[in-house]
Amino acid sequence: MQRQGQVWVRIFPDKPITKKPAEVRMGKGKGNPEGFVAPVTPGRILFEIEGVSFDVAKEALRLAAQKLPVTTKFVVRRDYDYQNQNV
């Protein structure tokens, strides 16, 4: 995309994950926060791109999807005419 267009990340890791230390017995309360995750449900939009051509956007999202641990699908808005775009 080379510094043109805009990308929006539509998910944010806001769910804390806790973990108890190694070799600790069961019980005695909840463990310490270990990190944060973003639960992704089917149908959730992860990224939005604007200001680049259709082919550039599709290639950029294809490369990004390879690094994600979920299966993804490229979706185009209904009212978007990507064949007559002048970018």
Biopython code that builds the backbone (N, CA, C, O; Angstrom):
import numpy as np
from Bio.PDB.StructureBuilder import StructureBuilder

atoms = [
    (1, "MET", "N", (0.821, -1.188, 0.000)),
    (1, "MET", "CA", (0.000, 0.000, 0.000)),
    (1, "MET", "C", (0.868, 1.256, 0.000)),
    (1, "MET", "O", (0.403, 2.311, -0.432)),
    (2, "GLN", "N", (2.066, 1.181, 0.452)),
    (2, "GLN", "CA", (3.057, 2.253, 0.338)),
    (2, "GLN", "C", (2.545, 3.624, 0.759)),
    (2, "GLN", "O", (2.570, 4.569, -0.030)),
    (3, "ARG", "N", (2.086, 3.734, 1.992)),
    (3, "ARG", "CA", (1.704, 5.004, 2.618)),
    (3, "ARG", "C", (0.578, 5.748, 1.914)),
    (3, "ARG", "O", (0.539, 6.978, 1.939)),
    (4, "GLN", "N", (-0.314, 5.036, 1.303)),
    (4, "GLN", "CA", (-1.501, 5.684, 0.749)),
    (4, "GLN", "C", (-2.721, 4.928, 1.246)),
    (4, "GLN", "O", (-2.650, 3.730, 1.520)),
    (5, "GLY", "N", (-3.822, 5.618, 1.360)),
    (5, "GLY", "CA", (-5.034, 4.996, 1.874)),
    (5, "GLY", "C", (-5.041, 4.950, 3.393)),
    (5, "GLY", "O", (-4.103, 5.404, 4.048)),
    (6, "GLN", "N", (-6.105, 4.399, 3.935)),
    (6, "GLN", "CA", (-6.264, 4.264, 5.376)),
    (6, "GLN", "C", (-6.649, 2.836, 5.717)),
    (6, "GLN", "O", (-7.347, 2.168, 4.955)),
    (7, "VAL", "N", (-6.182, 2.374, 6.878)),
    (7, "VAL", "CA", (-6.512, 1.045, 7.372)),
    (7, "VAL", "C", (-7.097, 1.203, 8.770)),
    (7, "VAL", "O", (-6.515, 1.878, 9.619)),
    (8, "TRP", "N", (-8.249, 0.580, 9.010)),
    (8, "TRP", "CA", (-8.856, 0.571, 10.336)),
    (8, "TRP", "C", (-8.821, -0.850, 10.866)),
    (8, "TRP", "O", (-9.210, -1.791, 10.174)),
    (9, "VAL", "N", (-8.354, -1.000, 12.097)),
    (9, "VAL", "CA", (-8.391, -2.286, 12.782)),
    (9, "VAL", "C", (-9.641, -2.272, 13.647)),
    (9, "VAL", "O", (-9.742, -1.472, 14.576)),
    (10, "ARG", "N", (-10.586, -3.144, 13.354)),
    (10, "ARG", "CA", (-11.897, -3.113, 13.995)),
    (10, "ARG", "C", (-11.989, -3.974, 15.255)),
    (10, "ARG", "O", (-13.057, -4.055, 15.862)),
    (11, "ILE", "N", (-10.898, -4.614, 15.657)),
    (11, "ILE", "CA", (-10.916, -5.421, 16.875)),
    (11, "ILE", "C", (-9.882, -4.868, 17.843)),
    (11, "ILE", "O", (-8.916, -4.225, 17.431)),
    (12, "PHE", "N", (-10.089, -5.121, 19.127)),
    (12, "PHE", "CA", (-9.147, -4.670, 20.149)),
    (12, "PHE", "C", (-9.085, -5.737, 21.243)),
    (12, "PHE", "O", (-10.124, -6.232, 21.681)),
    (13, "PRO", "N", (-7.879, -6.093, 21.688)),
    (13, "PRO", "CA", (-7.767, -7.115, 22.738)),
    (13, "PRO", "C", (-8.157, -6.543, 24.100)),
    (13, "PRO", "O", (-7.345, -5.894, 24.759)),
    (14, "ASP", "N", (-9.389, -6.781, 24.516)),
    (14, "ASP", "CA", (-9.866, -6.211, 25.768)),
    (14, "ASP", "C", (-10.320, -7.262, 26.780)),
    (14, "ASP", "O", (-10.901, -6.914, 27.808)),
    (15, "LYS", "N", (-10.067, -8.531, 26.507)),
    (15, "LYS", "CA", (-10.454, -9.592, 27.433)),
    (15, "LYS", "C", (-9.195, -10.115, 28.132)),
    (15, "LYS", "O", (-8.327, -10.693, 27.478)),
    (16, "PRO", "N", (-9.081, -9.921, 29.452)),
    (16, "PRO", "CA", (-7.872, -10.378, 30.153)),
    (16, "PRO", "C", (-7.864, -11.897, 30.320)),
    (16, "PRO", "O", (-8.902, -12.513, 30.564)),
    (17, "ILE", "N", (-6.689, -12.481, 30.186)),
    (17, "ILE", "CA", (-6.481, -13.907, 30.387)),
    (17, "ILE", "C", (-5.582, -14.070, 31.610)),
    (17, "ILE", "O", (-4.517, -13.458, 31.692)),
    (18, "THR", "N", (-6.017, -14.897, 32.558)),
    (18, "THR", "CA", (-5.236, -15.103, 33.775)),
    (18, "THR", "C", (-4.571, -16.468, 33.734)),
    (18, "THR", "O", (-5.026, -17.387, 33.053)),
    (19, "LYS", "N", (-3.468, -16.576, 34.493)),
    (19, "LYS", "CA", (-2.737, -17.828, 34.550)),
    (19, "LYS", "C", (-2.070, -17.934, 35.913)),
    (19, "LYS", "O", (-1.518, -16.960, 36.425)),
    (20, "LYS", "N", (-2.129, -19.115, 36.489)),
    (20, "LYS", "CA", (-1.468, -19.332, 37.773)),
    (20, "LYS", "C", (-0.003, -19.691, 37.517)),
    (20, "LYS", "O", (0.314, -20.296, 36.492)),
    (21, "PRO", "N", (0.890, -19.326, 38.435)),
    (21, "PRO", "CA", (2.310, -19.659, 38.259)),
    (21, "PRO", "C", (2.535, -21.173, 38.214)),
    (21, "PRO", "O", (1.663, -21.950, 38.602)),
    (22, "ALA", "N", (3.701, -21.576, 37.742)),
    (22, "ALA", "CA", (4.041, -22.991, 37.646)),
    (22, "ALA", "C", (4.199, -23.590, 39.044)),
    (22, "ALA", "O", (4.649, -22.917, 39.971)),
    (23, "GLU", "N", (3.827, -24.849, 39.182)),
    (23, "GLU", "CA", (3.966, -25.627, 40.412)),
    (23, "GLU", "C", (3.205, -25.023, 41.591)),
    (23, "GLU", "O", (3.688, -25.050, 42.723)),
    (24, "VAL", "N", (2.031, -24.487, 41.328)),
    (24, "VAL", "CA", (1.168, -23.950, 42.377)),
    (24, "VAL", "C", (-0.040, -24.869, 42.481)),
    (24, "VAL", "O", (-0.588, -25.301, 41.467)),
    (25, "ARG", "N", (-0.451, -25.164, 43.703)),
    (25, "ARG", "CA", (-1.588, -26.063, 43.911)),
    (25, "ARG", "C", (-2.885, -25.423, 43.441)),
    (25, "ARG", "O", (-2.989, -24.205, 43.294)),
    (26, "MET", "N", (-3.867, -26.281, 43.211)),
    (26, "MET", "CA", (-5.181, -25.819, 42.773)),
    (26, "MET", "C", (-5.838, -24.996, 43.881)),
    (26, "MET", "O", (-5.534, -25.158, 45.063)),
    (27, "GLY", "N", (-6.739, -24.117, 43.469)),
    (27, "GLY", "CA", (-7.460, -23.302, 44.437)),
    (27, "GLY", "C", (-6.715, -22.013, 44.751)),
    (27, "GLY", "O", (-5.891, -21.561, 43.955)),
    (28, "LYS", "N", (-6.995, -21.425, 45.891)),
    (28, "LYS", "CA", (-6.351, -20.193, 46.366)),
    (28, "LYS", "C", (-6.601, -19.009, 45.447)),
    (28, "LYS", "O", (-5.739, -18.141, 45.310)),
    (29, "GLY", "N", (-7.757, -18.959, 44.822)),
    (29, "GLY", "CA", (-8.124, -17.788, 44.029)),
    (29, "GLY", "C", (-7.667, -17.852, 42.585)),
    (29, "GLY", "O", (-7.084, -18.835, 42.127)),
    (30, "LYS", "N", (-7.949, -16.784, 41.898)),
    (30, "LYS", "CA", (-7.650, -16.680, 40.469)),
    (30, "LYS", "C", (-6.197, -16.253, 40.275)),
    (30, "LYS", "O", (-5.622, -15.589, 41.138)),
    (31, "GLY", "N", (-5.610, -16.631, 39.150)),
    (31, "GLY", "CA", (-4.228, -16.273, 38.872)),
    (31, "GLY", "C", (-4.081, -14.830, 38.426)),
    (31, "GLY", "O", (-5.063, -14.099, 38.293)),
    (32, "ASN", "N", (-2.843, -14.436, 38.200)),
    (32, "ASN", "CA", (-2.539, -13.074, 37.765)),
    (32, "ASN", "C", (-2.855, -12.895, 36.284)),
    (32, "ASN", "O", (-2.785, -13.858, 35.520)),
    (33, "PRO", "N", (-3.204, -11.662, 35.864)),
    (33, "PRO", "CA", (-3.433, -11.421, 34.430)),
    (33, "PRO", "C", (-2.153, -11.680, 33.633)),
    (33, "PRO", "O", (-1.097, -11.120, 33.928)),
    (34, "GLU", "N", (-2.270, -12.525, 32.637)),
    (34, "GLU", "CA", (-1.114, -12.907, 31.821)),
    (34, "GLU", "C", (-1.051, -12.107, 30.523)),
    (34, "GLU", "O", (0.037, -11.864, 30.000)),
    (35, "GLY", "N", (-2.189, -11.703, 30.005)),
    (35, "GLY", "CA", (-2.238, -10.955, 28.755)),
    (35, "GLY", "C", (-3.679, -10.680, 28.383)),
    (35, "GLY", "O", (-4.601, -10.948, 29.153)),
    (36, "PHE", "N", (-3.857, -10.142, 27.192)),
    (36, "PHE", "CA", (-5.189, -9.806, 26.712)),
    (36, "PHE", "C", (-5.418, -10.462, 25.357)),
    (36, "PHE", "O", (-4.482, -10.631, 24.575)),
    (37, "VAL", "N", (-6.660, -10.830, 25.083)),
    (37, "VAL", "CA", (-7.027, -11.438, 23.806)),
    (37, "VAL", "C", (-8.248, -10.726, 23.245)),
    (37, "VAL", "O", (-8.971, -10.038, 23.966)),
    (38, "ALA", "N", (-8.464, -10.903, 21.958)),
    (38, "ALA", "CA", (-9.650, -10.369, 21.287)),
    (38, "ALA", "C", (-10.445, -11.550, 20.751)),
    (38, "ALA", "O", (-10.019, -12.182, 19.784)),
    (39, "PRO", "N", (-11.591, -11.867, 21.353)),
    (39, "PRO", "CA", (-12.383, -12.978, 20.829)),
    (39, "PRO", "C", (-12.966, -12.629, 19.461)),
    (39, "PRO", "O", (-13.587, -11.580, 19.290)),
    (40, "VAL", "N", (-12.762, -13.511, 18.499)),
    (40, "VAL", "CA", (-13.235, -13.282, 17.131)),
    (40, "VAL", "C", (-14.328, -14.300, 16.832)),
    (40, "VAL", "O", (-14.079, -15.505, 16.810)),
    (41, "THR", "N", (-15.535, -13.806, 16.604)),
    (41, "THR", "CA", (-16.654, -14.672, 16.266)),
    (41, "THR", "C", (-16.832, -14.700, 14.748)),
    (41, "THR", "O", (-16.387, -13.773, 14.072)),
    (42, "PRO", "N", (-17.462, -15.727, 14.194)),
    (42, "PRO", "CA", (-17.696, -15.761, 12.750)),
    (42, "PRO", "C", (-18.523, -14.563, 12.293)),
    (42, "PRO", "O", (-19.505, -14.196, 12.938)),
    (43, "GLY", "N", (-18.126, -13.963, 11.190)),
    (43, "GLY", "CA", (-18.831, -12.812, 10.648)),
    (43, "GLY", "C", (-18.295, -11.481, 11.130)),
    (43, "GLY", "O", (-18.799, -10.435, 10.719)),
    (44, "ARG", "N", (-17.297, -11.487, 11.984)),
    (44, "ARG", "CA", (-16.737, -10.256, 12.539)),
    (44, "ARG", "C", (-15.791, -9.622, 11.523)),
    (44, "ARG", "O", (-14.938, -10.307, 10.958)),
    (45, "ILE", "N", (-15.937, -8.315, 11.288)),
    (45, "ILE", "CA", (-15.041, -7.597, 10.378)),
    (45, "ILE", "C", (-13.794, -7.210, 11.157)),
    (45, "ILE", "O", (-13.883, -6.552, 12.193)),
    (46, "LEU", "N", (-12.624, -7.620, 10.656)),
    (46, "LEU", "CA", (-11.378, -7.373, 11.358)),
    (46, "LEU", "C", (-10.686, -6.103, 10.880)),
    (46, "LEU", "O", (-10.185, -5.328, 11.695)),
    (47, "PHE", "N", (-10.652, -5.882, 9.571)),
    (47, "PHE", "CA", (-9.951, -4.734, 8.998)),
    (47, "PHE", "C", (-10.822, -4.055, 7.956)),
    (47, "PHE", "O", (-11.650, -4.695, 7.308)),
    (48, "GLU", "N", (-10.626, -2.749, 7.802)),
    (48, "GLU", "CA", (-11.246, -1.983, 6.718)),
    (48, "GLU", "C", (-10.152, -1.179, 6.032)),
    (48, "GLU", "O", (-9.243, -0.670, 6.688)),
    (49, "ILE", "N", (-10.243, -1.068, 4.713)),
    (49, "ILE", "CA", (-9.262, -0.306, 3.930)),
    (49, "ILE", "C", (-10.003, 0.664, 3.035)),
    (49, "ILE", "O", (-11.044, 0.335, 2.465)),
    (50, "GLU", "N", (-9.446, 1.887, 2.914)),
    (50, "GLU", "CA", (-10.044, 2.910, 2.065)),
    (50, "GLU", "C", (-8.927, 3.700, 1.394)),
    (50, "GLU", "O", (-7.858, 3.890, 1.975)),
    (51, "GLY", "N", (-9.174, 4.153, 0.187)),
    (51, "GLY", "CA", (-8.238, 5.041, -0.492)),
    (51, "GLY", "C", (-7.211, 4.359, -1.368)),
    (51, "GLY", "O", (-6.288, 5.017, -1.848)),
    (52, "VAL", "N", (-7.342, 3.055, -1.594)),
    (52, "VAL", "CA", (-6.446, 2.344, -2.507)),
    (52, "VAL", "C", (-7.298, 1.561, -3.494)),
    (52, "VAL", "O", (-8.498, 1.382, -3.287)),
    (53, "SER", "N", (-6.673, 1.101, -4.559)),
    (53, "SER", "CA", (-7.427, 0.358, -5.567)),
    (53, "SER", "C", (-7.861, -1.003, -5.017)),
    (53, "SER", "O", (-7.332, -1.481, -4.014)),
    (54, "PHE", "N", (-8.814, -1.600, -5.682)),
    (54, "PHE", "CA", (-9.363, -2.884, -5.254)),
    (54, "PHE", "C", (-8.289, -3.963, -5.225)),
    (54, "PHE", "O", (-8.221, -4.745, -4.277)),
    (55, "ASP", "N", (-7.449, -4.009, -6.258)),
    (55, "ASP", "CA", (-6.419, -5.046, -6.336)),
    (55, "ASP", "C", (-5.380, -4.897, -5.232)),
    (55, "ASP", "O", (-4.943, -5.892, -4.652)),
    (56, "VAL", "N", (-4.983, -3.663, -4.938)),
    (56, "VAL", "CA", (-3.996, -3.419, -3.879)),
    (56, "VAL", "C", (-4.579, -3.802, -2.522)),
    (56, "VAL", "O", (-3.895, -4.417, -1.704)),
    (57, "ALA", "N", (-5.835, -3.442, -2.281)),
    (57, "ALA", "CA", (-6.479, -3.773, -1.007)),
    (57, "ALA", "C", (-6.615, -5.280, -0.844)),
    (57, "ALA", "O", (-6.366, -5.812, 0.238)),
    (58, "LYS", "N", (-7.004, -5.965, -1.901)),
    (58, "LYS", "CA", (-7.179, -7.413, -1.817)),
    (58, "LYS", "C", (-5.849, -8.115, -1.552)),
    (58, "LYS", "O", (-5.797, -9.060, -0.765)),
    (59, "GLU", "N", (-4.787, -7.668, -2.195)),
    (59, "GLU", "CA", (-3.472, -8.274, -1.982)),
    (59, "GLU", "C", (-2.960, -7.997, -0.569)),
    (59, "GLU", "O", (-2.389, -8.883, 0.066)),
    (60, "ALA", "N", (-3.159, -6.780, -0.073)),
    (60, "ALA", "CA", (-2.711, -6.439, 1.281)),
    (60, "ALA", "C", (-3.449, -7.271, 2.324)),
    (60, "ALA", "O", (-2.836, -7.758, 3.274)),
    (61, "LEU", "N", (-4.744, -7.434, 2.158)),
    (61, "LEU", "CA", (-5.509, -8.225, 3.119)),
    (61, "LEU", "C", (-5.219, -9.717, 2.980)),
    (61, "LEU", "O", (-5.312, -10.454, 3.962)),
    (62, "ARG", "N", (-4.874, -10.168, 1.789)),
    (62, "ARG", "CA", (-4.493, -11.575, 1.616)),
    (62, "ARG", "C", (-3.201, -11.874, 2.370)),
    (62, "ARG", "O", (-3.081, -12.915, 3.015)),
    (63, "LEU", "N", (-2.231, -10.954, 2.288)),
    (63, "LEU", "CA", (-0.973, -11.138, 3.005)),
    (63, "LEU", "C", (-1.183, -11.070, 4.517)),
    (63, "LEU", "O", (-0.547, -11.813, 5.265)),
    (64, "ALA", "N", (-2.067, -10.186, 4.969)),
    (64, "ALA", "CA", (-2.347, -10.083, 6.402)),
    (64, "ALA", "C", (-3.076, -11.321, 6.903)),
    (64, "ALA", "O", (-2.846, -11.756, 8.031)),
    (65, "ALA", "N", (-3.948, -11.891, 6.088)),
    (65, "ALA", "CA", (-4.730, -13.057, 6.504)),
    (65, "ALA", "C", (-3.857, -14.284, 6.711)),
    (65, "ALA", "O", (-4.205, -15.161, 7.501)),
    (66, "GLN", "N", (-2.730, -14.360, 6.015)),
    (66, "GLN", "CA", (-1.831, -15.497, 6.177)),
    (66, "GLN", "C", (-1.218, -15.538, 7.572)),
    (66, "GLN", "O", (-0.826, -16.605, 8.044)),
    (67, "LYS", "N", (-1.131, -14.398, 8.229)),
    (67, "LYS", "CA", (-0.518, -14.329, 9.551)),
    (67, "LYS", "C", (-1.525, -14.506, 10.687)),
    (67, "LYS", "O", (-1.134, -14.540, 11.854)),
    (68, "LEU", "N", (-2.796, -14.619, 10.370)),
    (68, "LEU", "CA", (-3.825, -14.759, 11.396)),
    (68, "LEU", "C", (-4.148, -16.232, 11.639)),
    (68, "LEU", "O", (-4.097, -17.037, 10.708)),
    (69, "PRO", "N", (-4.481, -16.593, 12.883)),
    (69, "PRO", "CA", (-4.797, -17.991, 13.186)),
    (69, "PRO", "C", (-6.248, -18.372, 12.901)),
    (69, "PRO", "O", (-6.705, -19.414, 13.371)),
    (70, "VAL", "N", (-6.976, -17.565, 12.154)),
    (70, "VAL", "CA", (-8.370, -17.856, 11.816)),
    (70, "VAL", "C", (-8.524, -17.808, 10.302)),
    (70, "VAL", "O", (-7.722, -17.178, 9.613)),
    (71, "THR", "N", (-9.551, -18.472, 9.785)),
    (71, "THR", "CA", (-9.829, -18.376, 8.355)),
    (71, "THR", "C", (-10.553, -17.063, 8.084)),
    (71, "THR", "O", (-11.424, -16.659, 8.854)),
    (72, "THR", "N", (-10.196, -16.406, 7.002)),
    (72, "THR", "CA", (-10.743, -15.087, 6.700)),
    (72, "THR", "C", (-11.401, -15.083, 5.331)),
    (72, "THR", "O", (-11.213, -15.997, 4.529)),
    (73, "LYS", "N", (-12.172, -14.039, 5.083)),
    (73, "LYS", "CA", (-12.879, -13.875, 3.820)),
    (73, "LYS", "C", (-12.839, -12.399, 3.453)),
    (73, "LYS", "O", (-13.006, -11.543, 4.322)),
    (74, "PHE", "N", (-12.621, -12.088, 2.182)),
    (74, "PHE", "CA", (-12.575, -10.716, 1.693)),
    (74, "PHE", "C", (-13.994, -10.288, 1.342)),
    (74, "PHE", "O", (-14.659, -10.944, 0.540)),
    (75, "VAL", "N", (-14.464, -9.190, 1.935)),
    (75, "VAL", "CA", (-15.835, -8.724, 1.741)),
    (75, "VAL", "C", (-15.791, -7.313, 1.178)),
    (75, "VAL", "O", (-15.007, -6.480, 1.633)),
    (76, "VAL", "N", (-16.646, -7.043, 0.173)),
    (76, "VAL", "CA", (-16.747, -5.711, -0.430)),
    (76, "VAL", "C", (-18.142, -5.177, -0.151)),
    (76, "VAL", "O", (-19.130, -5.902, -0.266)),
    (77, "ARG", "N", (-18.214, -3.910, 0.214)),
    (77, "ARG", "CA", (-19.506, -3.280, 0.468)),
    (77, "ARG", "C", (-20.370, -3.302, -0.783)),
    (77, "ARG", "O", (-19.848, -3.198, -1.893)),
    (78, "ARG", "N", (-21.682, -3.436, -0.625)),
    (78, "ARG", "CA", (-22.582, -3.519, -1.787)),
    (78, "ARG", "C", (-22.580, -2.255, -2.631)),
    (78, "ARG", "O", (-22.599, -2.335, -3.859)),
    (79, "ASP", "N", (-22.558, -1.092, -1.995)),
    (79, "ASP", "CA", (-22.647, 0.167, -2.740)),
    (79, "ASP", "C", (-21.296, 0.633, -3.267)),
    (79, "ASP", "O", (-21.193, 1.749, -3.777)),
    (80, "TYR", "N", (-20.250, -0.197, -3.157)),
    (80, "TYR", "CA", (-18.915, 0.180, -3.603)),
    (80, "TYR", "C", (-18.694, -0.321, -5.027)),
    (80, "TYR", "O", (-18.795, -1.520, -5.288)),
    (81, "ASP", "N", (-18.393, 0.592, -5.945)),
    (81, "ASP", "CA", (-18.168, 0.236, -7.347)),
    (81, "ASP", "C", (-16.664, 0.182, -7.595)),
    (81, "ASP", "O", (-16.059, 1.190, -7.961)),
    (82, "TYR", "N", (-16.055, -0.994, -7.398)),
    (82, "TYR", "CA", (-14.608, -1.107, -7.506)),
    (82, "TYR", "C", (-14.127, -1.168, -8.951)),
    (82, "TYR", "O", (-12.928, -1.013, -9.185)),
    (83, "GLN", "N", (-14.995, -1.384, -9.922)),
    (83, "GLN", "CA", (-14.553, -1.419, -11.310)),
    (83, "GLN", "C", (-14.354, -0.019, -11.881)),
    (83, "GLN", "O", (-13.543, 0.164, -12.788)),
    (84, "ASN", "N", (-15.075, 0.964, -11.370)),
    (84, "ASN", "CA", (-14.962, 2.331, -11.876)),
    (84, "ASN", "C", (-14.256, 3.250, -10.893)),
    (84, "ASN", "O", (-14.552, 4.443, -10.832)),
    (85, "GLN", "N", (-13.329, 2.704, -10.127)),
    (85, "GLN", "CA", (-12.623, 3.517, -9.141)),
    (85, "GLN", "C", (-11.415, 4.188, -9.788)),
    (85, "GLN", "O", (-10.680, 3.554, -10.544)),
    (86, "ASN", "N", (-11.215, 5.458, -9.493)),
    (86, "ASN", "CA", (-10.097, 6.218, -10.068)),
    (86, "ASN", "C", (-9.093, 6.573, -8.984)),
    (86, "ASN", "O", (-8.969, 7.739, -8.611)),
    (87, "VAL", "N", (-8.379, 5.582, -8.476)),
    (87, "VAL", "CA", (-7.343, 5.854, -7.466)),
    (87, "VAL", "C", (-6.020, 5.432, -8.026)),
    (87, "VAL", "O", (-4.995, 5.564, -7.356)),
]
sb = StructureBuilder()
sb.init_structure("model")
sb.init_model(0)
sb.init_chain("A")
sb.init_seg("    ")
for serial, (resi, resn, name, xyz) in enumerate(atoms, 1):
    if name == "N":
        sb.init_residue(resn, " ", resi, " ")
    sb.init_atom(name, np.array(xyz, "f"), 0.0, 1.0, " ", f" {name:<3s}", serial, name[0])
structure = sb.get_structure()
